Amino acid sequence: MSTEPTTLTQNQIAETDFEKRRGISRVEVRDGYTQVHVTGLAEPVAKSRLEVLKTIANAQVSLDFLKLTPTGLSFVIPSARTSDIEASFATSQLHHQMVTDRSIVLVHAVNMRDEEGMVAGIVRRTISAGIAIDHVTDMHDRMLIILPKENATKLQQLIEKEVA
């Protein structure tokens, strides 16, 4: 067994060139969303949720960030389609609230879930800065935060400053 230090060849080094640096790589803002909350659905709630989703599908509106709640559901739609959903819901008399002028801040980071405390740290700094958060979700390589449009650039700058 050799006690000589291992020297990496150029080919061995090149094998890891494709790997991305850990931590936050970029922050992106997407404007133009409406958050929709549907509450007080009739029992059985699961069946009522299906009816709501069928109504949305019939209006041919794409939704994102679907979240099931104890008495309904919430989701995000493009702001340009807000009136289509409003018209569809009017005939079904659903109890709902639409919050316009929403943005999505995307925080990109490779293996974000493996970075201990990263998601919690971003949420903590956001709240500490007085920025209201409507919804947070994450994937293996990014975190998405829905918030009022007027705070999106402020949050982007806050996060970018932290990683600079």
Secondary structure, DSSP 8 states (H G I E B T S, - for coil): ---S-----HHHHHTTTT---SEEEEEEEEEEEEEEEE----SSHHHHHHHHHHHHHHTT---EEEEEETTEEEEEEEGGGHHHHHHHHHHHT--EEEEEEEEEEEEEEETGGGSTTHHHHHHHHHHHTT---SEEEE-SSEEEEEEEHHHHHHHHHHHHHHH-
